């Protein structure tokens, strides 16, 4: 059993079903479903899971939606009061309940991708104080092709465009680039720190770890200083996974713990407009959320 998926299941059960989840409840489920025959071994898993939940609460602070009780965990309030975490948690449910997600809501992930890019942009704006954020990812409302995307990036950073159509097709979208973050100086000159972001909200995130491709972006933009890569995801990674995936990303990696850190001292850190959009996306999903089956974990 994947311990981190088990923790997500505990959180989702408490937050979306509005109930306390106790250790004894979990032991009963684990043994009744023959996942563990020994209660002693089951308790080891449950205690490890509650320890991880405690760590998540510490890392995310006021923005974390659960509170420890004498017997387990319970929601602090309604999921709508914790929309950034609720959104990332629902996206993570695809790990264990992908069939439910597909059969209930289909396979068009454009809306969730756009929302996740917006969430990442607002999180990075807070975490990288003094940095500018420029959105480039293709959405239903932002449909520029690669030549216009490059022109926009160059305008923002005073860089020169390379031979865009020599290296990419005219019909290409954003070439794996969802956000650009950079630290401008008053002189407006080039030679500033730049991150090129991939915002991966779906289960195919493993295949996106190499995007955006720096070799390509160094040809279609004539950078004065080579930018760095960055990736954001809604999934919670263990310390080992963070190290292993960071090597492949070759840049900054924000998992759920890091991405939602702006909620440490302020539960309501996202804009009202984004919060409303997240609630609109979450409401129909939570209305039909299943009683999460242990067999799916």
Rosetta blueprint (number, residue, H / E / L):
1 X L
2 X L
3 X H
4 X H
5 X H
6 X H
7 X H
8 X H
9 X H
10 X H
11 X H
12 X H
13 X H
14 X H
15 X H
16 X H
17 X L
18 X L
19 X L
20 X L
21 X E
22 X E
23 X H
24 X H
25 X H
26 X H
27 X H
28 X H
29 X H
30 X H
31 X H
32 X H
33 X L
34 X L
35 X L
36 X L
37 X L
38 X L
39 X H
40 X H
41 X H
42 X H
43 X H
44 X H
45 X H
46 X H
47 X H
48 X H
49 X H
50 X H
51 X H
52 X H
53 X H
54 X H
55 X H
56 X H
57 X H
58 X H
59 X H
60 X H
61 X H
62 X H
63 X H
64 X L
65 X L
66 X E
67 X E
68 X E
69 X L
70 X L
71 X L
72 X E
73 X E
74 X E
75 X E
76 X L
77 X L
78 X L
79 X H
80 X H
81 X H
82 X H
83 X H
84 X H
85 X H
86 X H
87 X H
88 X H
89 X H
90 X H
91 X H
92 X H
93 X L
94 X H
95 X H
96 X H
97 X H
98 X H
99 X H
100 X H
101 X H
102 X H
103 X H
104 X H
105 X H
106 X L
107 X L
108 X L
109 X L
110 X H
111 X H
112 X H
113 X H
114 X H
115 X H
116 X H
117 X H
118 X H
119 X H
120 X H
121 X H
122 X H
123 X H
124 X H
125 X H
126 X H
127 X H
128 X L
129 X L
130 X L
131 X L
132 X E
133 X E
134 X E
135 X E
136 X L
137 X L
138 X L
139 X L
140 X L
141 X L
142 X L
143 X L
144 X L
145 X L
146 X H
147 X H
148 X H
149 X H
150 X H
151 X H
152 X H
153 X H
154 X H
155 X H
156 X H
157 X H
158 X L
159 X L
160 X E
161 X E
162 X L
163 X L
164 X H
165 X H
166 X H
167 X H
168 X L
169 X L
170 X L
171 X L
172 X L
173 X L
174 X L
175 X L
176 X L
177 X L
178 X L
179 X E
180 X E
181 X E
182 X E
183 X L
184 X L
185 X L
186 X L
187 X L
188 X L
189 X L
190 X L
191 X L
192 X L
193 X L
194 X E
195 X E
196 X E
197 X E
198 X E
199 X E
200 X E
201 X L
202 X L
203 X H
204 X H
205 X H
206 X H
207 X H
208 X H
209 X L
210 X L
211 X L
212 X L
213 X L
214 X H
215 X H
216 X H
217 X H
218 X H
219 X H
220 X H
221 X E
222 X E
223 X L
224 X L
225 X L
226 X L
227 X L
228 X E
229 X E
230 X E
231 X E
232 X E
233 X E
234 X L
235 X L
236 X L
237 X L
238 X L
239 X H
240 X H
241 X H
242 X H
243 X H
244 X H
245 X H
246 X H
247 X H
248 X H
249 X H
250 X L
251 X E
252 X E
253 X E
254 X E
255 X L
256 X H
257 X H
258 X H
259 X H
260 X H
261 X H
262 X H
263 X H
264 X L
265 X L
266 X L
267 X L
268 X L
269 X L
270 X L
271 X L
272 X H
273 X H
274 X H
275 X H
276 X H
277 X H
278 X H
279 X H
280 X H
281 X H
282 X H
283 X H
284 X H
285 X H
286 X H
287 X H
288 X L
289 X L
290 X L
291 X L
292 X L
293 X L
294 X H
295 X H
296 X H
297 X L
